Amino acid sequence: MTGNEDNSVIKSVQKSLRILEIIMYSTEEVSLSEIEKLLGYNSSTTHHLLKTLVFEGFVRQNPQTKKYSVGSKIFLSWLSNRYLEKTFERLEPILEECVAITNETTNLFIRDYDEVICVAGRESKQTLKAYLMIGRRLPMTCTAAGKVFLAHMDESEVLALIHRNGMKKYMPKTITDSELLLKELKDIKVQGYATENDEYEEMITAIGFPIQNDLGKVICSLSCLIPSFRVEPKKLNFIIQNLKLEIPKLSHMLRENY
């Protein structure tokens, strides 16, 4: 042991943190060999430490490239603390305005590989409502929040996602035909919003809107959740037209971080 080493340090923890640091500060996904080269750890050690980090949710392995990036657990832990609460504090007035306009629960989602995660939102004040669940993960192919991301992806990317995950039939109305989904995604991109009608959950209708950065990349989606028994064409049209007006406000506030 050298003079500056501390025998109270747990080496495996130290190595895991160094691996996590490499992944966190990388602008792209990192391969196993790249981590080994940067840190000088042997392949077996690096592999087992990464496997543990993936299992615990701190690191995510891309099933297609087999490379690594930061997992959602870090984001969700960050989300639960005061610092991030202050970050999203700026969005609260707009989300509250969305709920005031629609009288329905309105959520904000980000993409995490092949799923979307709820990161912020406000609940409807009505007794019968869709409930807000921060941190909830949703599939992309059958939810309004996910479809708006897919609509702005290349067709090859969408098909690759379908190949990895399939198209599970959650409800009788869930689309399980990739050609039908691709056709719907083209319509979504043109009209500027996505709909979901009892496709993922029973008695839930949702309308999703893309929030884009200056380059046109979808960075978040805004989703309004409505109990299906309250849905009728006039109400849907009202929500669509009015929430479209809120999107530029959200986009402007989020551009600083994306």
N, C-alpha and C positions, 0 to 999 in steps of 0.2 A: 504493500500500500504506500503511495507517495504521500508527502507531507501535507498536501492540500486536500486530501481525500477524507471524507467523513464516514467512519464505519457504521454510522447509524442510517446511512442512505440505503434504501432498498433498490438494488440495481435494476431489477425488472421494471419497477415503477418509473425509475429515472429514464430507462430506455424507451418505455412506452410514451412518456411525455415528450421525449426528443423526436420520436416518430410523429406524434401528433402535431408537434410544432412545425415539422417539415411540411406536413400535409396542409395545415392551416395557412401557411404563408405562401404556398404555391398558387399561382394564378391558374394552373391547369391540374387535371388529375395526375397522380403520381404513381408510377409502377413500382413493383416490389424491387426490381433491380436498381432503380434510381435511388430508392431509400437505402438499400444496402451500400451502394457506392458512396452516398453522401455521409452516412454514419459509420460505415466500416463494420457493421454487424454481420454475422454469418446468416446464411439464407434460412436455416431452420429457426433460429431465434426470431428473426424479423417476421417470418411467416406466422409463427405462433402468437407473437405479440399483436400483430395486425388482426389475426383471427379473433382474439379476445376483444380488441377495440371495436371490431365490426359487430360482434355478438352483443356488446353493451350499448351499441348505438352511437358511439363517439366518432366512428369512422364508417363510411359507406363505400362498398365495392361495387363498381359499375359491372353489372352482369355481362355486358357486351365486351367491354375493353379489358376487364379484370383489373383496372387501375383503381386507385383510392382517392377519396375526397372527404371533406368534413361531413360527418353524419348529422342527422337532425337533432340528436339529443343535446348537442352543444347549443344549437339554435334555440331549442325549446327551454333549456336551462337559462339561457340569456333572456329569453322572452319573459320568464317568470320573475326576473329581478327588476329592481327599480329603474336601472339605467334604461333598459329597453322600454319599460313602461313610459318613461319620459320621451323616448324617441317616437313612440306611437301616439303620444299625447297630442301631438299636432294634428293627427288625423281624426281625433275624437269628435270635434265639432262637425266635420263633414259626415262621418258615419252616423252621428246623431241626427243630422239633417236628412240623411237618406231614410232613416227609420221614421222620422216625422213626416216625410213625404209619402212613403209607402205604407206606413203603419205595420210593417213586417220586418222580421229579423234580417239584418244585412251584415255580411261577413267579408273579410279580406283574406285571400288565399295566395300562397306562393307555391312554386313548383319545387318538388324534391324528387329528382329523377322521374320515376314513372307514376308518381302520385302528387296530389296537392295537399297542402297543410293549412289549416285555418290559423291565422296569426293575430287577427284582431276582429272586432265586430261589436254590434250592439243588438240587444234583443228587442223584439216588439213588446209593447206594453199590454197587448191583448192577452186574455187568459189562455186561449187556445193559440199556440204559436209554435214555430220551430225554435228549438233551443240552441243557444250559442255554446260551442264546445271548442275552446282554444286548444290547439295542438292536435285536433282531430285530422286524421288522414282520410282522403277520399280517392277512389280510382279516377282516371282521367277520361275514359271512353264513354262513361254513362252519367256524368255530372256536368252541370252547366259551368261550374268553376273550372273543371278540367278541360272541357271541350274548347274553351276560348284559347287555351294554350295550344292545343292540338291544331286548331284552325290556322295558326300562324307558323306552324312547323312545316318543313318539307314533307311531301307525301312519303318519301323513303323513310324518314324518321318516324312517322306515325306507324307505318307498316312494321318497322323494326320493334317499336314498343308493343304493338299487338302480338308480334311473334314471341316476344319475351314473356308477356303476361296473359295472352289469350283475351277473350271477351266473355267474361263470366256473366251468366244470366241471373242477375239479382232479383229481378221482378218480371212479371209477364211482359211488360213494355220495354224491357232492356233490349237495345239493339245488339245483336251478336253477329251481324254480317258486316264484314269490313268494307265492302263496296257501298253499302247504305250509309255507313258512318262517314266515309270519305266524301260522299255526295253532300251529307249534312254539313260537314266541316267547310266545304266550299261556300255554302249558303251563309254560314255563320260569319265567315270572313267578310263577305259582301255586306251583310246587314249590320254587322258590328255588335252582335250579341248572340248568346246561346241560350237555349231553353232545355229544361229537363222536366218531364212530366211523369211522375211515378216510375222512373227508370231505375233509381238506386234505392229509394225508400218508399214505402207505402204512404200514400196521402201527402206527399211532398212535391210541390212544383217549385222550380228555381229558374231564375234568369241570371245569366252571367255576362259580365262585360270585361273586355281586356283593358288593362292599364299599361300603357307603353312608354318606353323611354324615348329619348330624342332620335335614336336609330330605328325606332319602330319595333324593337324587341318587347315582347310581353313580359313584364316584370312581376305583375300581380293580376289577380282577377277579383272583381267585386261581384258578390253573389247575393241576390235577394231571395230568401226562402219563404214560401207561402204554403200554408195548409191547402191542399188541393180543393177542398170543399168551398174555399173562398175565391177560387179562380174563375174569372169570366173575362171574355175578350176586352171589354172596356177597361177593366182594372189592369189587365196585362199591358195594354197599350199605354195607359197612363204611367205605369211604372217604367216601362221602357223609355218613353220620351223624356221623362223627368230625371231618371238616373243617368241617362246619357249626358245630361248637363253637368252632373257631378264629377264625371270622369276626368275632365281637364284639371279640376282642382286637386284631385288625388294624385294625378300624374305629376303635376308641378311640385307637390310636396315630396314625392318619393324620388324624384330625379337626382336629388343631392346624394342619395345613398346608392343609386344604381347607375 
